[in-house]
Amino acid sequence: MDNAVGVSPDKVAAIPGDGLPEIGARLDRLASSKVVWKLMVLLALGGLFDAYMISSGANIAPGLNKAKLLTATTSTFFSLKGYAAFTMATFAGLLVACSGFAIIADKFGRRTIFTVGLLWFSACGVMMAFQTTGMAIIFWRFMLAIGTGIEVITIDAYLSELVPRKARGRAFAVSNSIHSCGQPLAALAGLSLVPYHLLGVDGWRWVVVLGASAAVAVWPLRRLIPESPRWLAAHGKLAEADRIVTDLEMRVEKEIGHKLPAPEPVVHRPPHKEGRYSQIFGEQYLPRTLMLSLFHLLQAFGLYGYINWMPTFLVKQGVSIPDSLTYTFGMALVAPFGGILCMSFADKFERKWQIVCSALAIAAAGVVFAFSRNPMFIVPAGGFELLSAAVLSFNFHAYQSELFPTRIRVQAIGFVYSWSRVSAAFNGFVVAWILGQYGAPAVFGLFTVSMLLVAVAIAVLGPATRQQSLETLSP
């Protein structure tokens, strides 16, 4: 391929096969420039409000309990009157998004579904805020979660396909930092609004409306993001993919003041191959599918359990609602710094080992949190736990995006990610019952064992991916 920016129409038509390796090589040679990072930030803004809406569930829980809409503990295992059902609805919605809607992002494009998911969860958030019964709140939480679930898996694929391979780890780290800002924002909103009534309306309702309204406010920015050139090439639209890549190359060269290096040599692919769901279970990708399914089944029980139940655990142990929300806010403040910290090593060390180390750190911090009553230990332990969770999160989002080809990337991410939704959905019922029977230490013991098994699974079964092109990792 020529060193020059762009490819003439005749050369586009003459490229053997679907041209995806050529498009990928041109994207991978882009310098780490403002042009590239602007696209990444715009994508990450969607994740910020996804995180706010999902994280806000933990922060409005004391308000829902106080309003007698949902209870913290339940007398029966599958009671629909408790916060456990609310939690299950959240992850059931995320499960439906992952397993039932992922195919549309592979079929209709990243940009379209990115926008649809945003508008969906915003509308459902507004509806949820105006409900007056526990069952109605649970239903609209389920619907909201479908929208956020679509956003999360689409953003993962979108980001991995746009960012050069040498910056992929840092891009996911920064994206995770922006995404993680949703946690302290939700915690701050909960602290400021949940204990109070404003204009005669319960504070928890304002928390939900705030997130839904802010998400709509950033929607016009999405028009600045192009369709994924890799997705276009994988779907036989090579000329359109070339136009987008050419525009990016020209803007990057203008910014850096010199020509880009020649793309690395590639192996031409056969003609356009249609992506099918069954390919996830084919001989080439089945081991990765099983490994990531096991990972998500375990990490969701431990990681989401820690995060979603923190305020409720503190209240159950005798801490007042305002104090529990204050502690949670203090812990959540460190979450955005996880990705910033990771920028210094995100692309220097193998992704799988970063996942292993962060899982072990979460397990250790959880033990300290479970057996502490003093804020001097609770807040640092919880903060370290969330910091480690940020490292784990950005790594696994990048990792699962690297292990499947463009033609089925969102479907594959959706399938393996769906196991985290199954795990987290039943997590609420298990935790509510054990919390009522044996207390917080027993619950945190289960979370710790889950994170230890996560470390073992990735250490033994996970392949290496650092700084390899997507087309090399997943042809």
Steps between C-alpha positions, in 0.01 A plus 500: 500500500625851422652726762276782382182591680193336351453251222367585155162354400670270250738369766212454745323281245821306435572408863464121537230369732303730729786744566458486878870427574599799285253731676616367836867558416428860401310564823777338704761737354312813613701702748373547855352840411226735612288377210506142629458592865205729423312206348582289804375766744173542310441126518588492868243768586227250420658255740508766773122525510462124468714471814303773676166333433619152603697624804212717616308183584718445806471862607122527472447168681480661848247748360286224350511321835412816692203564267383141567518416132765227536661328801868423570444141613233248405315220679497277191780434253330631183294780652410781259457749782869550577799682358623160380220496238601851395859380458386194309290717266809709427710205401214322328466806275874501437475127421223556245710774339808277480330185381209634297606837358875462437438371149355835390830683563680249278226529237413871496826661611661635814397863458128437456464266796720726711240775459195274540630364832555851636150621420345176625646502851436875538129462424467199730679685780243779489216247507651318799528822700123557486389155620322456834517123556793266552397274211479792255842626610643153447346479150639835381838421655497187282418705189765760583761228539433372147604839364813524713591142412485578128723804555768316698565217255483731198748745653747217565497391136490856367799612705716198421435544127586873484808523723853407375626173648794660685262729689213255553577439867534870579183579307299252707667633816399860427156388385461311825603812697231704330254213534587462869417864568142380489553321833599804711247714317228251591632480855508881528147524363388235749669678790355838400150389407393159638457601869283799407181613325522769232180668385309225677675226301715223651870559447563164333274604212712806432813282489350293216365797304833679524685213330240455228492873417880537491533205262264665249698825528816336355314331214585767235872429555451149362459643151873574504587128516535312168390144438765239576712454181574144606127425523444655156780295343375181665158566344622557145502883517870548433469828308311664789751360749783645288338845498478507880856373550632745241334788685652385830846461339486851353393655831769313693774597251390863517523489878838323529658692210645205307400194299382187676721189475408237245243246621645168611477215246184292535373161390209542262174342608256299290195682360246644743397241758164540668503499878281238665418446865609137472859613431533590869486125569718391209829320549706820476310709758333247732792491752490880528122497531511247787786678677331842493161350594655348812679825575181706482296250700749539787601866478143626494411322822803644678554840336140616457417353838761719667391815317121464503464397862746735673245756632255227602773305684594809699138572595450136600804528729349798684633793296239773434376560146672842466828360638484192275450723196784727615735202533392370159563839342846514659584157357357581157722806462800278426331301221578744213868503599533128429510553125729803529741296712486217247607723211858468623502122451190408295695415184825392667382181670299207376126558542427163661747555784354840576162329537646235731672752729196728526271205586732401785509861625118518502482180704747634759326838535161331536618304803614820674173677415286214631659486844543873563271736688733801520469754214879530504512144363165478316557793263863417400414130456194583292697755299781253427239246400344742251843600371584135436157450345578780254821320396311174458220668309703684237711191440217254451308741275807530278583130529163362391491744206834368374409132503228494232485617134323816382219312323374349831673720758191650668313168493795321659551772761128488569497124547796478738392816682150356544638253754590792723140612477370155595737487795422851617124451464498208744767667711236727650284216630797304634647805674167614647441156652856449633514857629184441703614158628874540558593867463737700279824305572352179353391684186841657452659158546309376194602807303865437589491138385346613169782745433766241583346264244498783244877536543552126451278479189676781312850396610451145373275544196550856369702562178752786458382806299731795570552737202378253240266610221136393525528319167801299623332407828162420345513436124 
